Structure formats: C-alpha cells, structure tokens
Amino acid sequence: MGVSCRSWGFTPAGAEVQLFTLKNSSGCKADILTFGAALIGLEIPREDNTIDVVLGFDSLEEYMNDGNYMGATVGRVAGRISNASFNLDGQKIRLDSNEGPNHLHGGKNGFSSRVWEIAACNRNEEAPAITLSLHSPDGTNGYPGNLLVETTFTLKGTTLRIDYRAITDQPTPLNMTSHAYFNLNGNGCKINNHELKLHAIKSAATDKAMIPTGEINNISGTAADFTQFTPLGNTAQDRFYVLDNEQGELVPAAIGRCNESGLEMEILTTQPGMQLYTADGIAPGTAGKKGSLYGPRYGFCIEPMGYPDAVNHPEFPSVILNPGEKYHHSTEYRFRNFTAVPEND
C-alpha cells in the first residue's frame, strides 16, 4: 500500500518514463504514467474480484502512437479552438492546427505528449497521492507565457481525486482536463447498456466541425437529455454540457452505472461544464491492455472543463489565466455499489 514507482521505458529522445502506482487500505489501485500525466489503470474492489474501470495500453510505445488521448491530462486548452487562433489583449495569437484548420487538446506538443516530472509524493496508506509537474515554455504551440502546471492524483477510499494547479507569467488560456475512458464493466466490453445521469439541461450548439456556434440550448426531451438515468445506447455522443455551479464550487456533475457489474461512478467537479464523448472515434480492433480489443463505444469520457473555444466567444466564461492568479480546479470520481431496479418496478 502507499506509492510505488518503476521505470516504464524511454522516449525516442531518451527521457525516462515512470509508472506510479497508488494503492490504499480500501483495496483501490491507480496507475499514473509520467508520459502525459496519464491515468492508465484504476482498479475498484468488488466482492470476489476487482474491476479496472479505465481503458489503456500495455506499452509506452502504444501511448506515444495513440491519437485518442487515452487517459491523458490534456492542455493547455482542452477541446477545440476554431481556426487555431484567437485575439488576446489586441494581439492575434496563432496556434498549431492539428485537426484540420482547428486546434485540439493543446496541439501537437500538448500536455498529453510530454514527460512530466515528479513534484511531490504522499505515501499515506489511507490516501496516497502523487503530484506531477510540467513547464510549458512561452511560445509552445503558439501559446503565450511560461506556464507551470501541477496535477495531483489522490486515492482515498473508493474516490480518485484530481487537482489541477497552474501559474503563468503572461496572460494565457488554460483549460485542463482528464481524458480517461471509463468502462464500469471492465476492458473489452461495449458501454451501450451503461446508464448515465447528467446534472445538466443545457448544451453548447456546434457546427459540423464540432466548433461551438455560441448558442447554449436547452436539450430537454431530446436524445441528448440525460437528466434521468438513460442507457447510452447506440447514439454517438460528443457534446459539451453546461453545469450550474458557483466559481470553484465542487458540485455533482454526472453519475454512470453498469447493471452487469453493479458499479456506479459519480463525478463531481469545480468546472463549469463537461464534455461527454462515447469513444466513437476509436478504430475498431484497436489493441488495448491485457489482450482487450477496443473500438467505438468501448468506453466513455466525461471531461470536466471550461467552455470549448471560449477564447473566441466573449459570451462564454473566460479561460484566461493572468499573472498573479492561481489556477485550481478539482474533479472527484466516486465509486460505489448499487442495486439495479427490476424493469417491471
């Protein structure tokens, strides 16, 4: 129990990548990779076994070649920035374009493809924790400012908490999140029968390129309405939902559950919204960890974050971090048992 560490290989540039394992007295275990500050394993104890509830790979090479941001911490800005550009204090900022003309998840050399450093380690057996840090130099992918970010993973009871912190020396956009893919029935299973409940009735409208138009719509009664427990089914989802919370307040955002395993996951966050994505972009037959094969709908992402493309929509809450300010957002993933209600009740 506590925290253990081992080498997990080297990048082509010769940087060593380490794997940290958190294991607490409740029997939960989390594996965090310094490449991309990625959550690559999260085991939740059951009565007679454990379930690894996140998708991943068995080797560093697979993570370096992955285009799905599997388990990674993404930034500087999660989501899309239209035309890979925005105006900041009267200056046109141009970013690298890595999805057609647009900028996605921080760009080609974003947080997800960097090797992070170990900043702190808490070996407490009740709540082991690890903090990884990253320096993003001024001009990285076009972003202004020298940015220092930290991501802390804490495993307490059956809750995984992630805290994101950062400071900058110039105004710069920052919108970090975890891109973990969850499956509450374990690896190699589809998530169509998972039920989802979201504490959100509004969603950001997007164009064909998934860029927000600026409109926030009430989606009550539509196929995007998850205000009551609803099976994910066969309908692809890639949508930003708006939460109703005060700045910095940790509030319930979503609950996912799986009847087959009897496992439920509740997500709480301080962010103003979340992106729901049902992994429909994963290529069929993608090799996953422990011999699993992945494809569309083999996992789902709930990514707590600020509004996508907020830098080009002044009507959205700002994601600009200024010198002297401290960026701090938190997300908790709480796991528990539940009993499925019979369909005729």
Salt bridges, closest charged atoms under 4 A:
GLU43 OE2 - LYS29 NZ 3.65
ASP52 OD2 - LYS289 NZ 2.74
ASP96 OD1 - HIS103 ND1 3.24
GLU99 OE1 - ARG80 NE 2.66
ASP163 OD2 - ARG161 NE 2.86
ASP163 OD1 - HIS328 NE2 3.10
GLU195 OE1 - ARG257 NE 2.68
GLU264 OE2 - ARG336 NE 2.72
GLU266 OE1 - ARG336 NH1 2.90
ASP280 OD1 - ARG297 NH1 3.50
GLU303 OE1 - HIS179 NE2 3.68
ASP309 OD2 - HIS313 NE2 3.51
GLU315 OE2 - HIS313 ND1 3.05
GLU332 OE2 - ARG161 NH1 2.77
GLU332 OE1 - ARG334 NH2 2.82
